Amino acid sequence: MRTTLSIVLALFMAVAGYSQKDEIKAATKALKSGDAAAAKSALEGASGSIDGADARMQAQYYLLLGNAHSTLSEFGPAIEAYKKVVSIEETSGKAKYTTEANQKLGQMTGDLVNSAVEDSGNKKYGESATKLYQAYSLSPTDTIYLYYAASTAVNGGPELYDQAIKYYEELKEINYDGSSLKYTAVNVASGEVEELEKTTRDLYIKAGTHKDPKEEKTPSKKAEIVKNIALIYQEQGKNDEALAAYEDAIANNPNDVNLVLNKANLYYTLGDKDKFKELMSQASDMAPDNPDLLYNIGVINMEQGNMEEARAAYLKALEVDPGYVNAQLNLSTSYVNEGNALIDEMNELGTSRADAQRYDELKTKKDDLFRKGAEILEEALKTNTDNEGILSQLKNIYGALGDNENFMRIKKLLGE
């Protein structure tokens, strides 16, 4: 009886082996004819029994399966199949197909990146980010693919924030810096500065077609990475994680004043106005002569309804840079917004004598605020005579004041 079972088992294995060979032959033929789908289908027929085959046949099977998936741009399964080839032959000690599998994996890195770029152009950010991460997995020394994967995931919006966080955290773990050397030279014929590969740049210098070679180190990406982690957590409403991320970011980048501003804004959102003011003061002290920073402090204060603090920041920005148009516009807007807030109270008043008197008081105050906003812009107009932003806001203010003469004057300047 045992002998009979052994014969039956041997016969079954032989039939299975022939079946696998037939399917591998069919797949090989289909791939040669360019029909990857047919090759994949043929190989799927042997998927249930291939693990019982010898190592050589298994490796050949998975190589063909990888080729079929790769041709169909099914990168994930293709990578898995090629890695299976390498694993099988490492275990067996016979590396017949390993070299080809590794070559295919190397080629696939470029295919993945090209496909990711195409997906990103079509706003398929999730697919693009995944492919870039797969490219990084295949070529771990090319850490820039991981950075691009994280950035692409962010472009996909809230739905991809968890994916972006995963990639950014991995960038932190590998201590990704992202800085590099940029090589430039001046094209003698055109006079333009060109960025070139170092070897090419040096050859051009020797040939005399270029001059003034320079090397410039691009900034590190570390600050951006930790900042983006904090911002994503904040966007997701994970405030504890966001605060911890800001602490980490500031510890690594103590001179980045924008991190302090972002942290201050989060504390305001959480209702901690004392901490907000403390951090805003700290930010102001960190860069007292930076007009952009002072402007941003003004913007944040204005968003939070702190008009006096906002105006003080805008005025400081204008002391540093008297021609800072956005600071002038926002300073004017702060008075207009305060005036608009009075209109709501005016509209709620009744018809009594007291209400009429209060209405007149509020109207006078509102008009004074509007005129203050106009004065700021009229001063700005002296050095920015054709700035549409200034002119449009002035027109709106004069329209609201019922000042027809100035309204028509500004309309004329706008060419209306």
C-alpha positions in Angstrom: 0.0 0.0 0.0 2.8 2.4 0.8 4.5 1.5 -2.5 1.2 2.4 -4.3 0.9 5.7 -2.5 4.5 6.6 -3.3 3.9 5.8 -7.0 0.7 7.9 -7.0 2.5 10.8 -5.3 5.4 10.6 -7.7 3.0 10.6 -10.6 1.1 13.6 -9.2 4.4 15.6 -8.8 5.4 14.7 -12.3 2.1 15.9 -13.7 2.4 19.1 -11.7 5.9 19.7 -12.9 4.9 19.2 -16.5 1.9 21.6 -15.9 4.3 24.3 -14.5 6.7 23.8 -17.4 3.8 24.2 -19.9 2.6 27.4 -18.2 6.1 28.8 -18.0 6.6 28.1 -21.7 3.3 29.7 -22.5 4.2 32.8 -20.4 7.6 33.0 -22.1 6.0 32.9 -25.5 3.4 35.5 -24.6 6.0 37.9 -23.2 8.1 37.5 -26.4 5.0 38.4 -28.5 4.3 41.4 -26.3 1.2 40.0 -24.6 2.0 40.6 -20.9 -1.6 40.1 -19.8 -1.7 36.6 -21.4 1.7 35.8 -19.7 0.3 36.9 -16.3 -2.8 34.8 -16.8 -0.7 31.7 -17.7 1.4 32.1 -14.7 -1.6 32.5 -12.4 -2.6 29.0 -13.4 0.6 27.7 -11.8 0.4 29.9 -8.7 -1.1 27.2 -6.5 1.5 24.6 -7.1 4.7 26.6 -7.8 5.9 26.4 -4.2 6.3 22.7 -4.6 8.6 23.0 -7.6 12.4 23.0 -7.4 14.2 26.3 -6.7 15.3 26.8 -10.3 11.7 26.6 -11.6 10.4 28.8 -8.8 13.0 31.5 -9.6 12.2 31.3 -13.3 8.5 31.5 -12.6 8.8 34.6 -10.4 11.2 36.3 -12.9 8.6 35.9 -15.6 5.8 37.0 -13.3 7.8 40.1 -12.4 8.3 40.8 -16.1 4.6 40.5 -16.8 3.7 42.8 -13.9 6.4 45.3 -14.9 5.2 45.5 -18.5 1.7 46.1 -17.3 3.1 48.9 -15.0 2.0 46.9 -11.9 5.0 48.0 -10.0 4.2 46.7 -6.5 3.6 43.1 -7.6 6.6 43.3 -10.0 8.9 44.3 -7.2 7.6 41.6 -4.9 8.2 39.0 -7.7 11.7 40.1 -8.5 12.7 40.1 -4.8 11.2 36.6 -4.5 13.7 35.5 -7.2 16.6 36.8 -5.3 15.4 35.3 -2.0 14.8 31.9 -3.6 18.3 31.7 -5.2 20.0 33.0 -2.0 18.5 30.2 -0.1 19.3 27.5 -2.8 22.8 28.8 -3.4 22.2 28.8 -7.2 21.9 32.3 -8.7 20.9 31.7 -12.3 18.2 34.5 -12.5 19.3 36.8 -9.7 21.4 39.1 -11.9 18.5 39.6 -14.3 16.1 40.2 -11.4 18.4 42.8 -9.9 18.8 44.5 -13.3 15.1 44.6 -13.7 14.7 46.1 -10.2 17.3 48.8 -11.1 15.5 49.6 -14.4 12.2 49.8 -12.5 13.5 52.6 -10.3 13.6 54.9 -13.3 10.2 53.6 -14.6 8.6 54.3 -11.2 10.0 57.9 -11.0 8.8 58.6 -14.6 5.4 57.2 -13.9 5.2 59.1 -10.6 6.0 62.4 -12.4 3.2 61.6 -14.9 0.8 60.8 -12.1 1.6 64.0 -10.3 1.0 66.0 -13.5 -2.4 64.4 -13.7 -3.0 65.3 -10.0 -2.9 61.6 -8.9 -0.9 62.5 -5.9 -1.5 59.3 -3.9 -0.3 57.1 -6.7 2.6 59.3 -7.4 3.7 59.4 -3.8 3.4 55.6 -3.5 5.6 55.1 -6.6 8.2 57.5 -5.4 8.4 55.6 -2.1 8.7 52.4 -4.0 11.6 53.9 -5.9 13.2 54.9 -2.7 12.7 51.3 -1.3 14.5 49.9 -4.4 17.3 52.4 -4.2 17.7 53.5 -0.5 20.7 55.6 -1.2 18.5 57.9 -3.3 16.9 59.4 -0.3 15.6 62.4 -2.4 12.8 60.0 -3.7 11.6 59.7 -0.1 11.6 63.5 0.2 9.7 63.9 -3.0 7.2 61.2 -1.9 6.4 63.2 1.3 6.1 66.5 -0.6 3.8 64.9 -3.2 1.6 63.4 -0.5 1.2 66.9 1.0 0.1 68.2 -2.4 -2.8 65.6 -2.2 -4.4 67.4 0.7 -5.9 66.1 3.9 -6.7 62.7 2.5 -3.0 62.0 2.1 -1.7 63.7 5.3 -1.2 60.4 7.2 0.9 59.1 4.3 2.9 62.3 4.3 3.5 62.1 8.0 4.8 58.5 7.6 7.3 59.6 5.0 8.4 62.8 6.9 8.9 60.7 10.1 11.1 58.3 8.1 13.1 61.3 6.7 13.7 62.3 10.3 14.7 58.8 11.3 17.4 58.6 8.6 18.5 62.2 9.4 17.8 63.4 5.9 19.5 66.7 5.2 18.7 67.4 1.5 21.4 70.0 1.0 23.7 69.7 -2.0 26.3 71.6 -3.9 25.1 73.6 -7.0 27.8 74.2 -9.6 27.4 77.3 -11.9 29.4 79.2 -14.5 28.7 82.2 -16.8 28.1 81.4 -20.4 30.6 83.6 -22.3 28.4 83.9 -25.4 25.1 84.7 -23.6 26.4 86.2 -20.4 23.9 84.1 -18.4 24.6 82.1 -15.3 24.1 78.4 -16.0 23.8 75.5 -13.5 25.8 72.5 -14.7 27.1 69.1 -13.6 30.6 69.6 -12.0 32.4 67.6 -14.6 30.7 69.4 -17.5 31.2 72.8 -15.9 34.9 72.1 -15.4 35.3 71.0 -19.1 33.5 74.2 -20.3 35.8 76.3 -18.2 38.9 74.7 -19.7 37.4 75.1 -23.2 36.8 78.8 -22.6 33.1 78.7 -23.3 32.3 79.5 -19.7 33.9 81.6 -16.9 33.5 82.5 -13.2 32.8 79.0 -11.8 31.1 79.0 -8.5 29.9 76.4 -6.0 26.9 77.1 -3.8 25.4 74.8 -1.1 21.7 74.6 -1.2 19.9 74.9 2.2 19.2 71.9 4.4 15.7 70.5 4.3 15.7 69.5 8.0 13.8 72.6 9.2 11.2 72.2 6.4 10.6 68.5 7.4 10.0 69.1 11.1 7.9 72.2 10.4 5.7 70.3 7.9 5.1 67.5 10.5 3.9 70.1 13.0 1.7 71.9 10.4 0.1 68.6 9.3 -0.7 67.6 12.8 -2.2 71.1 13.4 -4.3 70.8 10.3 -5.5 67.4 11.5 -6.5 68.9 14.8 -4.0 66.7 16.6 -2.9 69.6 18.8 -0.8 67.7 21.3 1.2 66.0 18.6 1.5 69.4 16.8 2.9 71.1 19.9 5.4 68.3 20.5 6.4 68.6 16.8 6.9 72.4 17.2 9.0 71.9 20.3 11.1 69.4 18.3 11.3 71.7 15.3 12.3 74.8 17.4 14.9 72.7 19.3 16.5 71.8 16.0 16.1 75.3 14.5 16.2 77.8 17.3 16.6 80.8 14.9 13.6 80.0 12.7 11.2 82.7 13.8 8.4 81.4 11.6 8.3 78.2 13.7 7.7 80.4 16.8 4.9 82.3 14.9 3.2 79.0 13.9 3.4 77.7 17.5 2.0 81.0 18.8 -0.9 80.7 16.4 -1.6 77.2 17.6 -1.7 78.4 21.2 -4.2 81.1 20.2 -6.4 78.4 18.6 -6.2 76.5 21.9 -7.4 79.6 23.7 -4.1 80.2 25.5 -3.8 84.0 24.8 -1.1 84.6 27.4 1.2 82.0 25.7 0.3 83.5 22.3 1.4 87.0 23.4 4.5 85.6 25.0 5.6 83.8 21.8 4.6 86.8 19.6 6.9 89.0 21.7 9.6 86.4 21.5 9.3 86.3 17.7 9.5 90.1 17.5 12.6 90.2 19.6 14.3 87.5 17.4 14.2 89.6 14.3 13.4 93.3 15.1 14.7 94.5 11.7 13.0 91.9 9.5 10.0 93.7 7.8 8.5 90.4 6.5 8.5 89.0 10.0 6.9 92.2 11.4 4.3 92.0 8.7 3.5 88.4 9.5 3.1 89.3 13.2 0.7 92.0 12.1 -1.3 89.5 9.9 -1.6 87.0 12.8 -2.7 89.6 15.3 -5.2 91.0 12.8 -6.6 87.5 12.2 -7.1 87.2 15.9 -8.8 90.6 16.2 -5.9 92.3 18.1 -6.0 95.5 16.0 -3.7 97.6 18.1 -1.0 95.0 18.2 -1.5 94.4 14.4 -1.1 98.1 13.7 2.0 98.4 15.9 3.6 95.5 13.9 2.7 97.1 10.5 4.1 100.4 11.6 7.4 98.8 12.7 7.6 97.0 9.3 7.1 100.3 7.6 9.8 101.9 9.7 12.2 99.3 8.4 10.8 99.4 4.8 8.8 102.5 4.1 7.7 101.1 0.7 6.2 97.9 2.0 2.9 98.0 0.1 1.3 95.0 1.8 2.0 96.5 5.2 0.4 99.8 4.0 -2.6 98.0 2.6 -3.2 95.9 5.8 -2.7 98.9 8.0 -5.4 100.7 6.1 -7.6 97.6 6.2 -7.3 97.4 10.0 -9.1 100.8 10.2 -11.6 99.9 7.6 -12.4 96.6 9.3 -12.9 98.4 12.6 -15.2 100.8 10.9 -17.2 98.0 9.3 -17.7 96.4 12.7 -19.5 99.6 13.8 -22.0 99.3 10.9 -23.4 96.1 12.5 -24.1 98.0 15.7 -25.6 100.9 13.7 -28.0 98.5 11.9 -29.3 97.1 15.2 -30.4 100.5 16.6 -34.0 101.5 16.8 -35.7 104.8 16.1 -35.7 106.4 19.5 -34.0 109.8 20.1 -31.3 108.0 22.1 -30.8 105.5 19.3 -30.6 108.3 16.7 -28.0 110.1 18.7 -26.0 106.9 19.1 -26.3 106.2 15.4 -24.8 109.6 14.6 -21.9 109.0 17.0 -21.1 105.6 15.5 -21.4 107.0 12.0 -18.9 109.8 12.8 -16.5 107.3 14.3 -16.9 104.9 11.4 -16.2 107.7 8.9 -13.2 108.8 10.8 -11.8 105.3 10.7 -12.5 105.0 7.0 -10.7 108.4 6.4 -7.7 107.2 8.4 -7.5 104.1 6.2 -7.7 106.4 3.1 -5.0 108.7 4.4 -2.6 105.8 4.8 -3.2 104.7 1.2 -3.0 108.3 -0.2 0.5 108.5 1.4 1.4 105.1 -0.2 0.1 106.3 -3.6 2.8 109.0 -3.7 5.4 106.4 -4.3 3.2 103.7 -5.9 1.2 105.7 -8.3 -0.1 102.8 -10.4 -0.5 100.1 -7.8 -3.9 98.5 -8.4 -4.3 97.2 -4.9 -3.9 100.6 -3.4 -6.2 102.3 -6.0 -8.9 99.7 -5.7 -9.0 99.9 -1.9 -9.1 103.7 -2.0 -11.9 103.6 -4.5 -13.9 101.3 -2.2 -13.3 103.5 0.8 -14.3 106.7 -0.9 -17.4 104.9 -2.3 -18.4 103.9 1.2 -17.8 107.5 2.5 -19.9 108.9 -0.3 -17.0 111.1 -1.4 -17.9 111.3 -5.0 -15.1 113.6 -6.0 -12.3 111.4 -4.7 -14.2 108.3 -5.9 -14.2 109.6 -9.5 -10.5 110.7 -9.2 -9.4 107.2 -8.3 -11.6 105.6 -10.9 -9.9 107.7 -13.5 -6.5 106.6 -12.2 -7.6 103.0 -12.6 -8.6 103.7 -16.1 -12.3 103.0 -15.5 
